[in-house]
Amino acid sequence: MPYNSKPKFFYLKEKSKLFALIFLSLASLGLFQVEQRYIVSQEALFPNLDFRQTGKHWVGSRGNVYVSTRSPITLVLRNDGQRQTLMTQTLRKPHKFENIHVAVDLKFDAIEAGPAWWQKAGVLLLSYDQNGKRMTYWPSDVGFLSGTHDWRRYSAVIPTNETMKKMQLFVLHGGSSGELHLRNLQVKAAREAGWFHFTERALLIAWFGAAVWILLPLILQHRRNLLAYLSLATFLGMLSVSVLPQHLLSTTSKPALETIVTLATPSEKPADTQGEKKSGEKKPTSSAKVTEPEAESPEKPETKPAKRATIKVKSDHAQYAAHFLSHIFLALVVGLTFRSVSWWRLTLYLLLAATTNELLQIFVITRSAGLLDGLANAAGIGAGLVLLYGMFAVRQRITAA
């Protein structure tokens, strides 16, 4: 059978398989949004959460912090060009509990963010391992924003781990200006209900069954087609990366991304007219001393502006580029394998595959399904199909001529 014939997947069973994937996607999203999945096991893990005793039991900034005694009692953190303003408490041996549930009412008033991740305002619950190092990719944000936002209830459930030495609750204002208002802070220990564990495992088994149901017939039907195996390997590889814990993914991907950035950025050397340095020059220094994370010192200005353009790649955007490029490749190999399939069906199933790659991350503690990542996936699919059908159109014109 020629490789470009329409596979049975797009005929007799395509609707049932499509509906099964949509159902599993919606069920997975809905499961992790149900508040009843947690059962409170212990109340008030930190003392003085209502600030009725003002700053007792809390450690942190002396100035720019005050408590409004009007009902409800409100903690206000200001920051006018200071390094940071914070209040913090520490929870020892958090692994005694399964999860820590934090809920709080927050109001943000003109918070100006800085370049570092912590230079915003809100509530964080940071986790530290047995060596005292922060667990970088572990969930921590409860409500951490910049700008202006009216009162709203923010909540997060942070899982614990046997390797944790401690957790620190931070009320932090790291922005350069504005006010953070806080009230009704609650921190409880919570465990997942038995029905949730059962449902989560059942969904994972259903996802695996659906994968076999969809992919096995394609493998058997195109077992002599190398492109089909390449398509399968590409999709399974992307799926494996999606469910890989973040710290393992970063360990393997960071060196590669740094290499790409180095190769893409031409080195710039300032012009040296006489080979002499000016004795009066002083290196600029940072105005704030920051211990974690360290503040980056400003770059030394060049003596002459560079005439040629340079390519600058930001690490925050590297992940979106990876999502975009990988899904371009997926669209190309799948489109070449199933070239006789109608464009709208091919687009539909490729978008569903891209959505699945992103959605399955919610089953991994250190990963999360992100809207921007999903949009990057979809954009890659669209760009890949445009490139593919553009190649087909050019080839057809050349053949006709």
C-alpha positions as CSV (number, residue, x, y, z in Angstrom):
1,M,0.0,0.0,0.0
2,P,1.5,3.4,-0.9
3,Y,2.5,5.6,2.0
4,N,0.3,8.5,0.9
5,S,-3.0,6.6,1.0
6,K,-5.5,7.7,3.5
7,P,-5.1,5.7,6.8
8,K,-8.2,4.1,8.3
9,F,-7.7,6.3,11.3
10,F,-9.2,9.2,9.3
11,Y,-12.2,7.2,8.3
12,L,-14.2,4.7,10.3
13,K,-12.9,5.3,13.7
14,E,-11.7,8.9,13.5
15,K,-14.8,10.4,15.2
16,S,-14.7,8.1,18.2
17,K,-11.0,8.6,18.6
18,L,-11.3,12.3,18.3
19,F,-14.1,12.5,20.9
20,A,-12.1,10.2,23.2
21,L,-9.1,12.6,23.1
22,I,-11.4,15.6,23.7
23,F,-13.1,13.9,26.6
24,L,-9.8,12.9,28.2
25,S,-8.5,16.5,27.8
26,L,-11.6,18.1,29.4
27,A,-11.6,15.4,32.1
28,S,-8.0,16.1,33.0
29,L,-8.4,19.8,33.1
30,G,-11.6,19.5,35.2
31,L,-10.0,17.0,37.7
32,F,-7.2,19.4,38.7
33,Q,-9.6,22.3,39.1
34,V,-11.9,20.6,41.6
35,E,-11.4,22.2,45.1
36,Q,-12.8,19.1,46.9
37,R,-9.7,17.1,45.9
38,Y,-8.0,18.3,49.1
39,I,-9.0,17.6,52.7
40,V,-7.7,19.8,55.5
41,S,-5.6,17.8,58.0
42,Q,-4.3,20.7,60.2
43,E,-5.2,24.4,60.6
44,A,-2.9,27.4,61.1
45,L,0.6,26.1,60.5
46,F,2.0,29.6,61.1
47,P,1.2,31.8,64.1
48,N,-0.2,35.3,63.9
49,L,-1.5,35.0,60.3
50,D,-4.1,37.7,61.0
51,F,-1.5,40.2,62.2
52,R,-3.5,40.9,65.4
53,Q,-0.1,40.8,67.2
54,T,1.3,43.1,64.5
55,G,4.8,41.7,63.6
56,K,5.2,39.1,66.3
57,H,6.5,35.7,65.0
58,W,7.4,37.4,61.7
59,V,11.0,38.3,60.5
60,G,11.8,40.8,57.9
61,S,11.8,44.5,57.1
62,R,11.5,47.1,59.8
63,G,10.4,50.1,57.6
64,N,7.8,50.4,54.9
65,V,5.6,47.9,56.6
66,Y,2.5,48.7,58.7
67,V,-0.7,47.1,59.9
68,S,-4.1,48.8,59.5
69,T,-6.1,47.9,62.6
70,R,-9.4,48.7,60.9
71,S,-11.6,45.7,60.3
72,P,-10.5,43.6,58.5
73,I,-6.9,43.9,59.6
74,T,-4.7,44.6,56.6
75,L,-0.9,44.4,56.2
76,V,0.5,47.0,53.9
77,L,4.0,46.8,52.3
78,R,5.5,49.8,50.6
79,N,8.6,50.1,48.5
80,D,9.9,53.4,47.2
81,G,13.1,52.6,45.5
82,Q,14.3,50.2,48.3
83,R,15.8,46.8,47.7
84,Q,12.8,44.9,48.9
85,T,10.3,44.8,51.7
86,L,9.3,41.5,53.2
87,M,7.8,39.5,56.1
88,T,8.6,35.9,56.5
89,Q,8.1,32.8,58.7
90,T,9.7,29.3,58.5
91,L,8.1,25.9,58.6
92,R,10.4,23.2,59.7
93,K,10.1,19.5,58.5
94,P,7.3,20.2,56.1
95,H,7.4,16.6,54.8
96,K,5.2,15.7,57.8
97,F,2.4,17.0,55.7
98,E,1.3,16.0,52.2
99,N,0.5,19.4,50.9
100,I,0.5,23.0,52.2
101,H,-2.6,25.1,51.2
102,V,-2.1,28.8,51.2
103,A,-5.0,31.3,50.6
104,V,-5.0,35.1,50.9
105,D,-6.7,38.3,49.8
106,L,-4.4,40.6,47.9
107,K,-4.6,44.0,46.4
108,F,-1.8,45.5,44.2
109,D,-1.4,49.2,43.8
110,A,1.0,50.4,41.1
111,I,3.6,47.7,41.6
112,E,6.5,48.4,39.3
113,A,8.4,45.2,38.4
114,G,12.1,44.9,37.9
115,P,14.1,42.5,35.6
116,A,14.6,39.7,38.2
117,W,11.8,37.2,38.8
118,W,11.4,38.2,42.4
119,Q,11.1,41.9,41.7
120,K,7.3,41.9,41.9
121,A,4.9,41.6,44.9
122,G,2.7,39.0,46.5
123,V,2.9,35.8,48.6
124,L,5.4,33.0,48.0
125,L,6.0,29.7,49.7
126,L,9.5,28.7,48.9
127,S,10.9,25.2,49.5
128,Y,14.5,24.3,50.5
129,D,16.3,20.9,50.2
130,Q,18.4,19.2,52.8
131,N,21.5,21.3,51.7
132,G,19.6,24.5,52.3
133,K,19.3,25.3,48.6
134,R,16.0,26.6,47.1
135,M,14.2,24.0,45.0
136,T,14.1,26.2,41.9
137,Y,11.4,24.5,39.9
138,W,9.1,23.5,42.8
139,P,5.7,25.3,42.8
140,S,5.9,28.4,45.0
141,D,3.6,31.2,43.7
142,V,0.4,32.0,45.6
143,G,-0.2,35.4,44.1
144,F,2.8,37.2,42.7
145,L,2.1,40.1,40.3
146,S,3.0,43.6,39.2
147,G,0.8,46.5,38.2
148,T,-2.6,47.4,39.7
149,H,-5.2,44.8,40.7
150,D,-8.2,45.2,43.0
151,W,-8.9,42.8,45.9
152,R,-9.1,39.2,44.9
153,R,-8.7,35.8,46.7
154,Y,-5.5,33.9,45.6
155,S,-4.8,30.3,46.6
156,A,-2.3,27.6,45.9
157,V,-1.5,24.1,47.1
158,I,2.2,23.4,47.4
159,P,3.1,19.7,47.6
160,T,5.9,18.6,50.0
161,N,8.7,16.2,49.4
162,E,10.9,13.9,51.6
163,T,14.0,15.9,50.7
164,M,12.6,19.2,52.0
165,K,14.4,20.7,55.0
166,K,12.1,23.7,55.4
167,M,9.5,25.9,53.7
168,Q,9.5,29.7,54.0
169,L,6.3,31.8,53.7
170,F,7.2,35.2,52.2
171,V,5.0,38.3,51.9
172,L,7.3,40.1,49.5
173,H,7.4,43.5,47.8
174,G,10.4,43.4,45.5
175,G,9.2,46.0,43.0
176,S,10.7,49.4,42.8
177,S,7.4,51.2,43.8
178,G,3.8,50.8,44.8
179,E,1.9,49.1,47.7
180,L,0.9,45.6,48.4
181,H,-2.2,45.1,50.6
182,L,-2.8,41.7,52.3
183,R,-5.6,40.3,54.6
184,N,-7.2,37.0,55.5
185,L,-4.1,34.9,55.1
186,Q,-4.6,31.2,55.8
187,V,-2.0,28.4,55.7
188,K,-3.2,24.8,56.3
189,A,-2.0,21.3,55.8
190,A,-4.0,19.3,53.3
191,R,-4.0,15.9,51.8
192,E,-5.5,14.6,48.6
193,A,-8.8,12.7,48.8
194,G,-8.7,9.0,48.0
195,W,-11.1,9.4,45.1
196,F,-8.7,11.9,43.5
197,H,-5.8,9.4,43.6
198,F,-8.0,6.8,42.0
199,T,-9.3,9.1,39.3
200,E,-5.9,10.5,38.5
201,R,-4.5,7.0,37.9
202,A,-7.5,6.0,35.9
203,L,-7.1,9.0,33.7
204,L,-3.4,8.2,33.1
205,I,-4.3,4.6,32.2
206,A,-7.0,5.9,29.8
207,W,-4.5,8.3,28.2
208,F,-2.1,5.3,27.6
209,G,-5.0,3.2,26.2
210,A,-6.0,6.0,23.8
211,A,-2.4,6.3,22.6
212,V,-2.2,2.6,21.8
213,W,-5.7,2.7,20.2
214,I,-4.7,5.5,17.9
215,L,-1.0,4.8,17.2
216,L,-0.9,1.0,16.9
217,P,-3.1,0.8,13.7
218,L,-1.0,3.6,12.1
219,I,2.2,1.7,12.9
220,L,0.9,-1.6,11.5
221,Q,-0.6,0.1,8.4
222,H,2.7,2.0,7.6
223,R,5.2,-0.4,8.9
224,R,7.2,-0.2,5.7
225,N,7.3,3.6,5.6
226,L,10.3,5.3,7.2
227,L,8.5,8.6,7.3
228,A,5.7,7.1,9.5
229,Y,8.3,5.9,12.0
230,L,9.9,9.3,12.0
231,S,6.5,10.9,12.7
232,L,5.9,8.5,15.5
233,A,9.3,9.0,17.0
234,T,8.9,12.8,16.8
235,F,5.6,12.8,18.5
236,L,6.6,10.3,21.2
237,G,9.9,12.3,21.8
238,M,7.9,15.5,22.3
239,L,5.5,13.7,24.6
240,S,8.3,12.3,26.7
241,V,9.8,15.8,27.1
242,S,6.4,17.1,28.1
243,V,6.2,14.8,31.1
244,L,9.8,15.0,32.1
245,P,10.3,16.7,35.5
246,Q,11.4,20.3,35.0
247,H,14.8,20.0,36.8
248,L,15.8,17.1,34.6
249,L,14.6,18.9,31.5
250,S,16.5,22.1,32.4
251,T,19.7,20.1,33.1
252,T,19.7,18.7,29.6
253,S,18.3,21.6,27.7
254,K,20.0,24.6,29.3
255,P,23.5,23.8,27.9
256,A,22.0,23.4,24.4
257,L,20.1,26.7,24.6
258,E,23.2,28.5,25.9
259,T,25.2,27.1,22.9
260,I,22.5,28.3,20.5
261,V,22.5,31.8,22.1
262,T,26.4,31.9,21.9
263,L,26.4,30.9,18.2
264,A,23.6,33.3,17.3
265,T,25.1,36.3,19.0
266,P,28.2,37.8,17.3
267,S,30.9,38.9,19.7
268,E,31.3,42.7,20.0
269,K,34.7,44.2,20.8
270,P,34.9,48.0,21.5
271,A,37.1,49.9,19.2
272,D,40.6,50.4,20.5
273,T,42.1,53.4,18.8
274,Q,45.4,53.8,20.7
275,G,45.4,50.6,22.7
276,E,45.2,52.6,25.9
277,K,42.6,52.6,28.7
278,K,41.3,55.8,30.2
279,S,42.6,56.0,33.8
280,G,39.5,58.0,34.9
281,E,37.0,55.3,34.0
282,K,35.2,53.5,36.8
283,K,33.3,50.3,36.6
284,P,29.6,50.9,37.3
285,T,28.3,49.0,40.3
286,S,24.9,47.9,41.4
287,S,23.1,50.2,43.8
288,A,21.5,47.3,45.7
289,K,23.1,44.3,47.3
290,V,21.0,41.3,46.7
291,T,21.9,37.9,48.0
292,E,19.2,35.7,46.4
293,P,18.9,35.9,43.6
294,E,22.0,38.0,42.9
295,A,21.4,41.3,41.0
296,E,23.1,41.5,37.7
297,S,25.5,44.3,37.4
298,P,24.9,46.7,34.5
299,E,27.0,46.1,31.4
300,K,29.9,48.5,30.7
301,P,29.0,50.9,28.0
302,E,30.9,50.6,24.7
303,T,33.2,53.4,23.6
304,K,31.6,53.4,20.1
305,P,28.2,52.3,19.1
306,A,28.2,49.0,17.1
307,K,27.4,49.5,13.4
308,R,26.3,46.0,12.7
309,A,23.1,44.4,14.1
310,T,23.4,41.7,16.7
311,I,21.1,38.9,17.5
312,K,19.9,38.9,21.1
313,V,18.1,35.8,22.4
314,K,16.5,36.0,25.9
315,S,16.4,32.9,27.9
316,D,12.7,33.5,28.9
317,H,11.8,33.3,25.2
318,A,14.0,30.3,24.4
319,Q,11.3,27.9,25.6
320,Y,8.7,29.5,23.2
321,A,11.2,29.1,20.3
322,A,11.7,25.5,21.2
323,H,8.0,24.8,21.3
324,F,7.5,26.7,17.9
325,L,10.4,25.0,16.1
326,S,9.6,21.4,17.3
327,H,6.0,21.7,16.2
328,I,7.1,23.0,12.8
329,F,9.1,19.8,12.4
330,L,6.2,17.7,13.6
331,A,3.8,19.3,11.1
332,L,6.3,18.7,8.3
333,V,6.9,15.0,8.9
334,V,3.3,14.2,9.6
335,G,2.1,16.2,6.6
336,L,4.6,14.3,4.4
337,T,3.5,11.0,5.8
338,F,-0.2,11.6,5.3
339,R,-0.1,14.0,2.4
340,S,-3.4,12.8,0.9
341,V,-5.4,13.7,4.0
342,S,-7.4,16.8,3.7
343,W,-5.7,19.9,5.2
344,W,-8.5,20.6,7.7
345,R,-8.3,17.1,9.1
346,L,-4.5,17.2,9.3
347,T,-4.7,20.6,11.0
348,L,-7.3,19.4,13.5
349,Y,-5.3,16.3,14.6
350,L,-2.0,18.1,14.7
351,L,-3.5,20.8,16.9
352,L,-4.9,18.1,19.1
353,A,-1.5,16.4,19.3
354,A,0.0,19.8,20.3
355,T,-2.6,20.3,22.9
356,T,-2.0,16.9,24.3
357,N,1.7,17.6,24.6
358,E,1.0,20.6,26.7
359,L,-1.9,19.3,28.7
360,L,-0.2,16.2,30.0
361,Q,2.2,18.4,32.0
362,I,-0.4,19.0,34.6
363,F,0.2,15.4,35.9
364,V,3.8,16.4,36.7
365,I,4.4,18.4,40.0
366,T,7.2,20.6,38.6
367,R,5.5,21.3,35.3
368,S,2.3,23.1,34.3
369,A,0.2,23.6,31.2
370,G,0.8,27.1,30.0
371,L,-1.4,29.1,27.6
372,L,1.6,30.8,25.9
373,D,3.4,27.5,25.4
374,G,0.2,26.1,23.9
375,L,0.0,29.1,21.5
376,A,3.6,28.6,20.5
377,N,2.7,25.0,19.7
378,A,-0.2,26.0,17.6
379,A,1.8,28.7,15.8
380,G,4.5,26.1,15.0
381,I,1.8,23.7,13.6
382,G,0.4,26.6,11.5
383,A,3.8,27.7,10.2
384,G,4.8,24.1,9.4
385,L,1.6,23.4,7.4
386,V,2.0,26.7,5.5
387,L,5.6,25.7,4.6
388,L,4.5,22.2,3.7
389,Y,1.6,23.2,1.4
390,G,3.8,26.0,-0.1
391,M,6.4,23.3,-1.0
392,F,3.6,21.2,-2.6
393,A,2.3,24.2,-4.6
394,V,5.8,25.1,-5.9
395,R,6.5,21.4,-6.8
396,Q,3.1,21.2,-8.6
397,R,3.9,24.3,-10.7
398,I,7.3,23.0,-11.6
399,T,5.9,19.7,-12.7
400,A,3.1,21.3,-14.7
401,A,5.6,23.6,-16.5
